[in-house]
Amino acid sequence: MVGDVEVDVLVVGAGPVGVSLGALLAQAGVTALVIDKEADIYPLPRAAHVDHEIMRIFQAIGVADEVAASSRTPNRYDFLNADGEVLLRFEGADRLGPGGWSGGNMIHQPSIEMSLRKAAMQLPDFRLKTSCTWVSSEEHGDTVVSRVRGADGEQSVRSCFVVGCDGARSPVREAASIELDDLQFDEPWLVIDTLVRDAERLPKINLQICDPARPTTCVLMGSGRHRWEFMLKPGETAEQMLDDQVIAGLLSPWNVEGAINLERKAVYRFNAKVAKAWRKGRTLLAGDAAHLMPPFAGQGLCSGLRDAANLAWKLAAIKRGANDSLLDTYQLEREPHIRAIIGTAIMMGRTVCITDPAAARVRDQQMLAARAATGAAPHAPANPPMAAGCIMGGPPAGAYFPQFVSGAASSQRFDDALGAGAWLIARTAVATVAGGPRGFALADIRLDPYRDQLLRWLDKHAVEAVLVRPDRYIFGAGEPHKLLAAWATQLK
Ligand SMILES: Cc1cc2nc3c(=O)[nH]c(=O)nc-3n(C[C@H](O)[C@H](O)[C@H](O)COP(=O)(O)OP(=O)(O)OC[C@H]3O[C@@H](n4cnc5c(N)ncnc54)[C@H](O)[C@@H]3O)c2cc1C
């Protein structure tokens, strides 16, 4: 045993969720040790898309500009049938979403993970230990004693909480005997990532080809890369499909020979599962450890990062004296959101993964008729606002508070002006106390570029003030003193 380590939070797993959680904790003055059994970042691309809300979390961590510089923002996501007719079309992902960034951002996950690690390592309260495997945790009163194994032998880590961000197989979840609710989606797909040599010959939008002969996905990634995914048919094995000749055959209808080079290939099973408990005592789960979904909505990583943003401020509040029952609001708030998103991802998956030609014809007829009837492009289904948890009253409490933008090319952002933590934004000045939400009156000079937008928001909801949580969800709106009193009660 090589010495003990003491830290506020031990984060198991330095994937994107674990590192983001560690960074957000450290920014809030919570010491975080993030460990990973691997020496390096997982090198193979997985996520190709993050939404505006995730870019806002990246902004808080300080990596959004870097991510935006290498991401691409296609304006369409089309579901086509075998004849090339549009069954479903989502438009506008290139426009600003409520988070103040483009609605859809096509990315390269390992590059983002590298940026996150670099930013987190600048924070004095963040520590990363790689080649270090979590072995076990035991609770002793208000301390968790964990055993971890690194190249230098076994060590014990004493922390107030342990968060398993340790991926789909999550040893932390297993050890806590937390079961998964299986939402019955299980389809094998071949994923092919390519390096682009001639972008002009590649599609400029994201595509789902709903061809029963071979359901196929073709999407942009971060600049310089493009992805194809092909569903395996009954009887096909991963080994057969990973053969380069087979891959060349699958790509031939796209006429991209010479325009791309194969970077990697892998067969995944796309599943949908939710952990039945996200907290057990002082152990919590986040990211893929807590939920899995097929990638058709591009939301697995996004959901994990929302977990991190939700957990980070609650753990920081507990360090400052809030009761740890605040953590019971974590699953309460996040699970309905996750289940709605998984529902969308499964709906998209079931639309694409039809291999019976007769069933595909019926689907095509129904979807073409629905599209002809409405004419309009559907919006991606809205995520439900929180109906319960650490919020005060009904709507707009629990909804997402937008990030206002201003300036040339929307380059000034509200969060940068106001900074981290909870905000009380009121029409007129309100006295706040140290350690509570920071107060901003509309006359505040920092709000100059956003005053009109803010005023419109307050007028629309006919309220005097809004209290925004550190994860940018609305705690409540109304009379400022009542908001501050309710916040103090919930966080005591
Ligand atoms: C083909 C594909 C496409 C996808 N597309 C998208 C998309 O477009 N958009 C999107 O939002 N999501 C997408 N996803 C999902 C996304 O990639 C995952 O949700 C995300 O990577 C999960 O991050 P995580 O940090 O929770 O887990 P991981 O990235 O899996 O990290 C878990 C970490 O825990 C470590 N670990 C495990 N056990 C231990 C232990 N005992 N001790 C120490 N460390 C341990 C592992 O080494 C690993 O580094 C896609 C996934 C796939 C497979």
The ligand as a Tripos MOL2 file, in Angstrom:
@<TRIPOS>MOLECULE
LIG
   53    58     1     0     0
SMALL
NO_CHARGES

@<TRIPOS>ATOM
      1 C1        -20.7440    4.3220  -32.4210 C.3       1 LIG1
      2 C2        -21.1040    5.2970  -31.3550 C.ar      1 LIG1
      3 C3        -21.5740    6.5420  -31.7150 C.ar      1 LIG1
      4 C4        -21.9230    7.4750  -30.7280 C.ar      1 LIG1
      5 N1        -22.3790    8.6930  -31.1150 N.ar      1 LIG1
      6 C5        -22.7130    9.6080  -30.1720 C.ar      1 LIG1
      7 C6        -23.0770   10.9380  -30.5570 C.ar      1 LIG1
      8 O1        -23.0710   11.2900  -31.7250 O.2       1 LIG1
      9 N2        -23.3890   11.8240  -29.5660 N.ar      1 LIG1
     10 C7        -23.3670   11.4830  -28.2430 C.ar      1 LIG1
     11 O2        -23.6980   12.3440  -27.4040 O.2       1 LIG1
     12 N3        -22.9870   10.2370  -27.8570 N.ar      1 LIG1
     13 C8        -22.6470    9.3070  -28.7770 C.ar      1 LIG1
     14 N4        -22.1870    8.0810  -28.3950 N.ar      1 LIG1
     15 C9        -22.1060    7.7530  -26.9560 C.3       1 LIG1
     16 C10       -20.8400    8.3010  -26.2960 C.3       1 LIG1
     17 O3        -19.6940    7.9410  -27.0070 O.3       1 LIG1
     18 C11       -20.7780    7.7910  -24.8690 C.3       1 LIG1
     19 O4        -22.0200    8.0720  -24.2480 O.3       1 LIG1
     20 C12       -19.6610    8.4430  -24.0620 C.3       1 LIG1
     21 O5        -18.4060    8.1090  -24.5830 O.3       1 LIG1
     22 C13       -19.7420    7.9820  -22.6010 C.3       1 LIG1
     23 O6        -18.7650    8.6520  -21.8640 O.3       1 LIG1
     24 P1        -18.4470    8.1840  -20.3700 P.3       1 LIG1
     25 O7        -17.3900    9.1210  -19.8890 O.co2     1 LIG1
     26 O8        -19.7060    8.0270  -19.6100 O.co2     1 LIG1
     27 O9        -17.8720    6.7070  -20.5200 O.3       1 LIG1
     28 P2        -16.5350    6.2100  -21.2530 P.3       1 LIG1
     29 O10       -16.0950    7.1460  -22.2940 O.co2     1 LIG1
     30 O11       -16.8080    4.7980  -21.6500 O.co2     1 LIG1
     31 O12       -15.4390    6.2550  -20.1080 O.3       1 LIG1
     32 C14       -15.4330    5.3240  -19.0510 C.3       1 LIG1
     33 C15       -14.0010    5.2480  -18.5210 C.3       1 LIG1
     34 O13       -13.9940    4.4580  -17.3230 O.3       1 LIG1
     35 C16       -12.7730    3.7400  -17.2840 C.3       1 LIG1
     36 N5        -12.9170    2.6200  -16.3570 N.ar      1 LIG1
     37 C17       -13.7080    1.5350  -16.4740 C.ar      1 LIG1
     38 N6        -13.5110    0.7140  -15.4210 N.ar      1 LIG1
     39 C18       -12.6000    1.3050  -14.6060 C.ar      1 LIG1
     40 C19       -11.9970    0.9460  -13.3630 C.ar      1 LIG1
     41 N7        -12.2840   -0.1970  -12.7140 N.pl3     1 LIG1
     42 N8        -11.0880    1.7770  -12.8150 N.ar      1 LIG1
     43 C20       -10.7570    2.9460  -13.4430 C.ar      1 LIG1
     44 N9        -11.2930    3.3280  -14.6320 N.ar      1 LIG1
     45 C21       -12.2110    2.5170  -15.2060 C.ar      1 LIG1
     46 C22       -12.5640    3.3280  -18.7350 C.3       1 LIG1
     47 O14       -11.2150    3.0260  -19.0090 O.3       1 LIG1
     48 C23       -13.0480    4.5730  -19.5010 C.3       1 LIG1
     49 O15       -11.9960    5.4440  -19.8120 O.3       1 LIG1
     50 C24       -21.8210    7.1280  -29.3610 C.ar      1 LIG1
     51 C25       -21.3340    5.8710  -28.9970 C.ar      1 LIG1
     52 C26       -20.9730    4.9750  -29.9740 C.ar      1 LIG1
     53 C27       -20.4350    3.6440  -29.5540 C.3       1 LIG1
@<TRIPOS>BOND
     1     1     2 1
     2     2     3 ar
     3     2    52 ar
     4     3     4 ar
     5     4     5 ar
     6     4    50 ar
     7     5     6 ar
     8     6     7 ar
     9     6    13 1
    10     7     8 2
    11     7     9 ar
    12     9    10 ar
    13    10    11 2
    14    10    12 ar
    15    12    13 ar
    16    13    14 ar
    17    14    15 1
    18    14    50 ar
    19    15    16 1
    20    16    17 1
    21    16    18 1
    22    18    19 1
    23    18    20 1
    24    20    21 1
    25    20    22 1
    26    22    23 1
    27    23    24 1
    28    24    25 2
    29    24    26 1
    30    24    27 1
    31    27    28 1
    32    28    29 2
    33    28    30 1
    34    28    31 1
    35    31    32 1
    36    32    33 1
    37    33    34 1
    38    33    48 1
    39    34    35 1
    40    35    36 1
    41    35    46 1
    42    36    37 ar
    43    36    45 ar
    44    37    38 ar
    45    38    39 ar
    46    39    40 ar
    47    39    45 ar
    48    40    41 1
    49    40    42 ar
    50    42    43 ar
    51    43    44 ar
    52    44    45 ar
    53    46    47 1
    54    46    48 1
    55    48    49 1
    56    50    51 ar
    57    51    52 ar
    58    52    53 1
@<TRIPOS>SUBSTRUCTURE
     1 LIG1         1 GROUP 0 **** ****
